[in-house]
Each structure stands twice: as structure tokens, then as C-alpha cells.
């Protein structure tokens, strides 16, 4: 993947995450998507985030454990996305 392709992918992930934060129709956020968005927002993900599978909206998370922590982190991501990009 070239640098330009990587930047395009990251921008598409960010646009999708903004739609997710607004509660609009979007693709589910995967673990990679959350990592990219967290990097753009200068957030550190806790180690237990490997339990995260995907999220269709801010109130729907599929994970194998650590649900409380994952919801807290996703709330921080949602708040920062809405504050920074909306």
C-alpha cells in the first residue's frame, strides 16, 4: 500500500467514525478502525481493548470481555470526534 492509499484509507475510516459518532448509518467500526481513529485523536487504547470486536453504533458493542472499559473508551472517542470534527 502506498502512502497516498494509506492516507485515503485513514480518511475514509475517519469519515465513517464521524458518522458512527453522530448515530448515522455507517459501516461497523472494527478494531483496526478504532486504532486508526484513536491515533488521529491522540488517545491511547488500554491493553484490554483486544477484547473489542466491532461496534455498529455507540450503544452496540461486540466484545469478548472488558465491556465496561470498552464502552468508556468508545464514549471518549465519540466525544472527541464530535468536538473536533462536527
C-alpha positions in Angstrom: 0.0 0.0 0.0 1.4 3.4 -0.9 1.4 6.4 1.4 -1.4 8.0 -0.6 -3.5 4.9 -0.4 -2.9 4.7 3.3 -3.9 8.3 3.8 -7.1 7.8 1.7 -8.0 4.7 3.8 -7.4 6.6 7.1 -9.6 9.5 5.9 -12.4 7.0 4.9 -12.1 5.4 8.3 -12.3 8.8 10.0 -15.4 9.8 7.9 -17.1 6.5 8.8 -16.2 7.0 12.5 -17.7 10.5 12.5 -20.9 9.1 11.0 -20.8 6.4 13.8 -20.4 9.1 16.5 -23.4 11.1 15.1 -25.5 7.9 15.1 -25.9 7.9 11.3 -25.8 4.9 9.1 -22.2 3.7 8.7 -20.1 0.6 8.4 -19.3 -1.1 11.8 -16.1 0.1 13.4 -13.6 -2.7 13.7 -10.6 -3.0 16.0 -8.3 -1.6 13.2 -10.7 1.3 12.7 -10.7 2.2 16.4 -6.9 2.1 16.4 -6.7 4.5 13.4 -9.2 6.9 14.9 -7.6 6.8 18.4 -4.3 7.6 16.7 -5.8 10.6 14.9 -7.3 11.8 18.2 -4.1 11.2 20.3 -5.8 8.7 22.5 -4.2 5.6 24.0 -6.2 2.4 23.9 -6.0 0.2 27.0 -4.4 -3.2 26.7 -7.7 -4.9 27.3 -9.0 -3.4 24.1 -8.0 -6.6 22.3 -11.4 -7.9 23.5 -13.2 -5.4 21.2 -14.6 -7.0 18.0 -16.8 -4.3 16.4 -19.4 -1.6 17.0 -22.4 -0.7 14.8 -23.3 2.4 16.9 -22.2 4.0 20.2 -24.7 1.8 22.1 -23.9 -1.5 20.4 -20.6 -3.2 21.1 -19.5 -6.7 20.4 -16.6 -7.8 22.6 -15.3 -10.9 24.3 -14.7 -9.1 27.6 -13.9 -5.8 29.3 -17.2 -4.3 28.2 -17.2 -1.5 30.8 -13.7 -0.2 29.8 -14.5 -0.6 26.1 -17.7 1.5 26.5 -15.8 4.2 28.4 -13.1 4.4 25.7 -15.7 4.5 22.9 -17.5 7.3 24.7 -14.3 9.3 24.8 -13.7 8.6 21.1 -17.3 9.7 20.3 -17.0 12.9 22.4 -13.6 13.9 20.9 -14.8 13.1 17.3 -17.9 15.3 17.8 -15.9 18.1 19.4 -13.1 18.1 16.8 -14.9 17.4 13.6 -18.5 18.5 14.0 
